[in-house]
Every structure is written in C-alpha cells, then in structure tokens.
C-alpha cells in the first residue's frame, strides 16, 4: 500500500518507495494501520463517512480516512497509460466504486465505510477519484520535469507506475498537445488572485464542521468567505480576498434596504455572494470542489424564495397591524367608558352635596320656625342630613 496525504483540494499525493540504494525523502509507505485500528475500535467494524445529498464531497470525521482509502484504491486500479481520467477503463472505475461502498460480501477489504450503494454516492466516489487521479498525474509530471532528456527520464521511473505506464507518460508529457495544455493551465493558474487558508481540508469539510450543532445550519456564503480567507491574526490573506468581501457586504446592504424587515439575512448573503462571484463553468466560486455551480434556474429559485419570504413577512405585518388596530379600538372604547363613568360619578357627588346642603337648610329653617319641634324628629332630620345617603325619600321613611 502506498502512503498518501491530502492537498489543498482534498486530493492525495503519493509518497513512493525509493529504489534500492536511494535515500528516502519524506514519509514512507503506509500499512493502513491507522484505518485498521479505527475499524477495530468502531461499534460495527466500519467507519462512518458523510456525503451530503447536496454536494459531491465527503465531510465529517471520516472524510480524511475516506480520501486516503480512495486514493490507495485509485492507485491500485487506475492505470496511467492513458491520456486522462476519461481514458481509464470502466471496469477499473467499477472496482474503485465497489471497494468504497457497502456490499453484502464479507471480504475483509470491503465494507470499510458505512456508505450505502446509491447513485449519488457512486457519482461522488468517481468525482473524488478523478481529482485524486489528476493530482497524482500532476505529481508524475513534476517528476518528469526533473530530468532533461527522454533517456534519463525513462531511467528514473517512479515506483508507483509500471514500466509500460511510465513509457507512455514520458511520450505523452513530451507531446505538443500536452505542452500546449500545460502552458494554458499554467497561465490560468498565474491569473488566480484569491488564496485561502484551509490547507489540506476541503472547503465543504470546513463548512460542515462550522455548522450550528443545534440547528445543523452552516454559515452563509459571506461568513464562510471570511472563515476561509482570513488568517489567525485577523488579516486577509490578500487584497483580492478583502475586495470580494467588501463587494458582497455592499450588495447585502443594498438588498436589506430593499426588502422587508425580518427577511432571512443568510438567504440574502448567499444571493449577494452569487451575484458578486459569478460562477464559472462547472465550478462554484468560493465553495471549493464538490459543489455544483448554481444554475440560472437555481438563482431564480432563490429569488423566488426571497420574494415568497417578503410576501409572507408583508402578510404577517398586515395581520399585526390589523390586530393592533382592533386593540386600539378596544382601548379607546374602554377609555371612553372610563371618562363617562368619571363624569357620572362627579355629577352624583355634586348632586349629593347639593342635596345635603338643601336638607341642612331645611332643618335650620324648621328649627328656627318651630321651637316646639320634638327632639326625636329633630335628631332624625339632623342625622339624615349628615349622612352621605341623605335623600328626601329616606327622610320621609324615617319620619
């Protein structure tokens, strides 16, 4: 088994065994002890790997082991005496896929991962295998360029390929078609202005690990851009990355002003990021490999979601305003009733006061004009006049 390590794109590099007598550089061959140990420690003898339905890349704790195992599987099955991955035989690709999926077979080399045999997982395995294959070809080309002549190159064959494969590659790497393609790719690479800080981990693995543990929601595109392009010291990796972030924030600010309060900011940020970056053919900028670029239809769907969300918010706002209006009507009605009650109470107090004063005047008049008024009757009148409930009817009843 050949040792591998993942690169920035989530692929794996081959560390070949040096020829006899030559000093080894870097890491040696792996025996797969790490994966075998994890298999023994697992509950059911298998490793769990997650391939989300919306992306073609492995994420979660088992992603690194998945890439390592797949890299070794590609090395053992995909020959290099063809021009590219498309030229690898279907039989070899079927073997690669079969090794990574759950089968009914009890062979110890199978069923390493808890990965169901569904089409999405098959497509993801082949896409990842293609990346691994292309990266290994790149490393073989680096080895090819170390030597000046065809004869010397043929004499210095890497250990991870056969003699027939290396002869084919030497001829192919030296062909005019390959040289033109290599120069074109080199030129395109030189134009790349934006760098990231993820190292060997894929963008999607970083996003998955940063998800909210309660809701499972991953960071929006603008936050994710900051996570993958800001160093630990708080500085952007370069000016181009900072400029992208500033443009996205400007678009987000504009969209927030145009929409109703309460709209999902993450949805706005994702839409603004797509508008700013503009997907390239077959690649979603800023999200790494494994994510399909957003099509015009998908962008329209996101716009429809925003419009539907704004419509829902508007409907909720109308309902809230209607309820507040009804509550205000009830409040005004209660206030009117309170004022009416206060007016009635004030009038009643005033009438009682006038009545009391009238009774007292009557008593005083009767006392002055009727010196012989019996004391019992005088006391009744006097007591009634001093009472808050004094009224002509009560005086008559008591009299």
N, C-alpha and C positions, 0 to 999 in steps of 0.2 A: 504494500500500500504506500502511496506517495503522500508526503506531507503537503498541506495547503494552508494558506491564510487568506482571509478576505481582504479585498482592496476597498477603495472608496465607493465603488459602485455596487458593493455587496457580492463581488465575484471572488474567485480564489486563485491564488498563484501557486505554481508548482515549485517545490524545492527539491530538485533532483538529487539522486545519489551520485557523487562524483566517481569518475573512472578510477580503477586501481592505481595507487601511487600518487593520485592528485589530492591535495588537501581540501577538505570540505569547508565550504563557506556557508555561514548561516545555520539554519536548523536542518536536522537530518530527517530521515524517514519516520513517519508516524506509524505506529502499530495499531492505532484505533483503540488504545486502552481507555482513553477518556470517555468515549461513547459507550464502550462496553461496561465501564464502571457505572455510568449513569443508567444503563439498561438494567443492571442488576439491582440498583437502588430504587428503581421505579416500581410502582404498585403492580402493574401487569406486564412488566418486561418490555415496555415500549416507551418511546419518548413522544411527548406531545408537541406538535407544531401547529401554528395557527396560520391559515391562509384566508384572509377576509374575502367575502364574496365580491367586494367592490374594488379589489386590487389584485395584481398578479405578482405577489411577493410574500414570502414567509415573514411573520413577525412574532414577537413574544420571546420567552426564554429559550425555546428550542430552535430559533431561527439560525443561530450560528452553527449548531450541530447539523441542521438540515443542509445548509450550504456546503459544509465540509464533506458530509457524506455524498451529496450530489456531485461535488467536484471530483471526488475519487471515482465515483461511478462513471462519470463522463470520461475520465482519463482511461478507464479500463475498457470502454465500449466504443467511443467515437474516434475513428482513425483520422489522421491528418494528411492523407494522400489525396485530398480533395481541395477545391478552391476555397470553400467556405462551409458554414454550418448547413446550408441548404443541400450540399452535396453528400452529407452524412446519410447513410442508408436508413430507411425506415425501420429495418429490423433492429439496428443499433439504438435508435430512438425509443422503440418499443421496450427494449431491455432496460434502458435507463428509467423510463417511466415505471415499469413493473417493479423495479427494485425499490422505489420510493413509496409505493402505495401499499395499503393493507390488502393482503390476499388470504385465501383460505389455506394456502400452503403452510407447512410447519417448518420449512427450511430456516435455519438459524440466521441466514443472511437477509432474509426477508422480514417484513413486518417490524422494521426498526421504529417507524413512526406511526402515530395514531392518525393516519391520513386517509380518509375514505376515497374510494375509487370513483370519483365523479369527474365530469369533463372539465370543470373549472380548475380542479387540482392538476389534472393532466396538462392543461394548457400552461399553468403556472410552472410546473416542473420543466416543461420543454423551453419556456421562455428563459427561465433561470439557467438551464443547461446551455442554452445558446449563448448567454452572456459569459458563462464560465469558459465555454469553448473558445469564444472570440478573445477573451482575455489571455487564455493560455497561448493562442496563436500569436498574440502581441508579444508575449514573453519569448516565444521561439524566434520571432523576428528580431528582438533585441539581441538574442544570442547570435543570430545570423550576421548582424551588423558588426559584431566584434572582430570579424576576420575579413581580410581584404580580398582574397581570391576564392574562386569556386573550389579549387583543390583543397585549400586549407579549411574551408567551411565543411566540406564533406568529411574531412579527417576529424573534425571536432563535433561529432554528433551528440546531441543531448541524450541522456539516458532514458527519458520518458517517451521517446519515439523509437520506432523501428528503423532499420536501415532504409527500407523502401519508402517510408514516410519522409525521412529526412532528405533523401534524394529528390523526392517530389517537391518538398518545400524549398530547397535550395534553388531549383529551377523556377519555381513559381515566384519566390521573392525577388528573383533576378529578372523577371519578365517586365516588359514595358507596361503592360496593363496594370500590374501590381504597383509599379513605381509611380504611375500617374495617380492611382487611387491613394497611395500612401502620401504623396505630396499634397493632394487635395485635403485629406484628413488632417495633415499637419498644419496646413494653412487655416483650416476651420478651427482647430484647437487653439491656435495662436490668437484668434479673434475673441476667444472666451474671456470675458471681463469679470465675471462674478465667480467667486470661490466660496466654499462652505467649510464648516468646522466639524463635520460629522465623522471624519476619519473613515474607518472600515465599516461603520454601521450604516445601513441604508436609511434614506430619509423616512420611509414608511415605518421602519422599526422605531425610529426616534419619535415619530408622531404617535405611534401606538403606545409607547411607554409613557408618553406625556399626557395620556388621556385621564379624564376625571374618574377616579375609582368608584364613585357613587353612581354617576350617570353614564359612564363609558364614552363620553363625548371627547373628541380630540380637539386640539387647538385649531382655531381658524387659520386661514392661509397667511394672514398678516403676522399673527403671533408666531406661527411656525417659521416664517421667514426670519424673524428675529432670533428664534432659538437656533437656527442652523447657520446664521451668518454674523453673529456677534460673539466675540471672543470672551473668555472668562474675565478679562479686565474691563469689560463693558464697552469696548471699542469694536466698530465694524471691521470685518476682515479687509475691506477695501472701500473706496468711494463709490464704486458702482453698486455695491450692495446697499449702501446707505441711500443712494439716489432712488433705487427701486422702492425702498421702504417709504421714503418721503412721498413719492408719487402715489403709492397705494393709500397712504393716510389722507392725501388731498382728495382723492376720489371718494373715500369713505366719508369725509367731512361734507362733501358736496351732496352725496346721496342721503345722508342723515338729515340735512336741511330740507330735502325734497319730500321726505316721507313722514308718515305719522309717528308720533312718539310711541315707543313700545315695540317697534319692529325689531326682529332678531338682528343684533349687531353682527353676529358671526356670519349670518347669511349675507349681509351687506359687505362685510370684509372679503368673503370668498368671491363675490361678484366683482368687487373692485379689483381684486388681485388678478382675476381672469382678464378683466378689461385692460389692466396695465401691462401684463406679461405677454399676452397674445400667444397661444400655444403654437408650437412648431409641429410640423407633420409627424405624427406618431409619437409625440413626446409632450408631456405636461410640464411646462417650465416651473421650476421651483419646488417640484414634488418628487423628483427622482424617478428612477425606473420602477416599473411595476404598476404605474397608474396610467390608465388610458386618458389621452387628452380629451378635454371637453369639446364635444361637437357643437355645431350651431344649434342643433335640436336641444342639447343639454343646456346650453346657455339660455335658450328660450324657455325651457322648463324652470330654470332658476328664476328668470324674470317673472314667469307666471306665479311662482311661489311667493315672490316678493309682493306682487300685485294682490294675490289672494290674501296674504297676511295683512296688507294695508287695508283691504276691504273688510276683513274680519275686525281689525282694530277700529275702523270707522264705524262699523255696526255696533261694536261694544261701546264706542263713545256716544253714539246716538241713544243707545239704551240707558247709559249712565246719565246723560243729560235729561232724558225723559223722566227717569226716576227722581233725579234731583229737582226737576220742575214740580213733580207731584208732591214731593216732600215739602217744597217751598209753599205750595198751595195749602197743604195741611197746616204748616207752621203759621201762615198768615191767617188762616181761619181760627186757629187756636188763639192767636194774638188778638184778633177782633173780638172773640168771645170774652177774653180776659178784660179787654178795655170796656166792653159792655157791662160786665159784671162789676167792675170798679165804679162805673157811672151809677149803676143801680144801688150799690152799697153806699156811695156818697149821698145820693138822693134820700135813701132810707134814713141815714144818720141825721141828715138835715131836717127831715120831716119829724123824726123822733124828738129832736131838740126843740123844734117849734111847738110840738105838742106838749112837751114838758113845760115849756115856758108859759103856754096858754093855761095849762092846768094850775100852775103855781099862781098865775094872775087871778084865776077864778077863785082859788082858795083864799087868796088875800082879800079879794073883794067880798066874799061871803063872810069872812071873819070880821071885817070892818062894819058890815051892814047888819049882821045877825049876831049880836053879842050873846044871845041866849042859845047859840048852837050847841047841841050836846057834844061833850068831849069825845065820845066814841065815834061819832060821824066825822068830826074834825080830824081825828087821827087816821081814819080810813083814807080820807082825801089827801091828807098830808103824805102818808106812806105811798100812796099811788103816784103822787106827783114826783116823789124821789126815786121811783123805780124806772129802769130802762124800758120796761114793758108797759109803761103807762099808756092808756088809751081810754077814750070815752066809754067804750064797751066794758072794759074792766072796772072802771069806776062805777058804772051803773050796776054791774053784777054784784060788786062788794057792797054798795049802798043798799 
